[in-house]
Amino acid sequence: NYVEQLSGSVYKVQVLTKLAAELSKYMPEKVEEDTSSNLRSPMPGTVVAVSVKPGDMVAEGQEICVIEAMKMQNSMTAAKPAKVKAVHCKAGETVGEGDLLVELE
């Protein structure tokens, strides 16, 4: 939850029960993964097309592959300009949510 003051400042606020507050110190902090170098499947589906191969240079926003889920095709694009390090999928393959599709250098 976030609380905004009249000055426009935003503070992250968490309201917990006494027990939850005591136990929260044992909960590990989730570290955000650097997703700019790894392209992962956002949902379960089927790989329709792969537009790159290892060694290719890609530009930011360039289509890398297409995944079909629930009869909708989703174009997966590069988050930054990079060189393709490895391709872990091929057309016709079924992938799950979070599966690694392409690695970029």
N, C-alpha and C positions, 0 to 999 in steps of 0.2 A: 504494500500500500504506500502511496505517496501523499504527502501533505504539502500544499502550496500556501505560503504566507502572502499577505497583501503586497509585499515588496517584490514578489515574483520568484523568490528563492524556493527551491523544491528540496524537501528532506525525505529520505527514506525512513518510514516508520513501520515498526512491526509490533503488533499487539498479541501477547501470548498469555496463556494461563500461567500460574506460578510453577506448576510441574513442567510445562513445556519450556518455560524460560530456564529452569534448572537443567533440563535434559539437552537443551540446544547447544550447550558448550561441548557436547560429545558428537555433534553432527559435523561431518567434514564439509568444508566449503567446496562447492563445485567449481572447478577451474574451467574457464571458457577455452575451448579448443580453437586454434588458429585455422579457420575454415577456408582461408584464401588459397591454401596450397593443396587442399584435398576436396574433391567434389564428391559428395555423398548423396545417395538417393533420399529425397525428402519423403517418400512414401513407397509402399509396396507396388510393384508394377512390372511391366515388360519393357525391356530396352528395344526401341524401334529402330534407332540408327545411332551409330557412333561416327562422328565427323573428324576425329583426330587419330593420330598414331604416335607412338613414342618418338621424340625428336622434333615434332612439329612445334612451331611457335604460335601462340594464340594471343589475341588482343583482348583487352577488357571488354566483356559483353559478347564475345564471339561464342556461337553455339558449339558446344562440345558433344552433347548427345541429346537424344529425345527419349523420354520415358512415357509410356502409355499406362494410365491408371483410370479405371472407371470410365472407359471409352473417351478419355480426354488426353490429348498429347501435351506433355510438358517439356519445353525446351530448357535444357540445363546449360548455363553459360559460365564463362570464366569470370572470376571476380577481379582478376588483375592480369596484366600482360605477363606471360611466362612461357617456359618451355615445358612440353609434356614429358614427364618422367616415365610414367607407366599407365597403361590402360587395363583396367581390371574387369571389363565387361565386353560383351559383343552383342550384336543385333539378335533378337529372338530369346535372349536370356531373361529369366525371371529374377528380379532383385527385391530385397526387403528394405524396409525403412532403415536408413543409416548405413546401408552397405556402401563400401568404398567403390566408386566408379572409375575415377581418374585421379592420378597424382601429378601435381605440377611442381616444377623446381622454383 
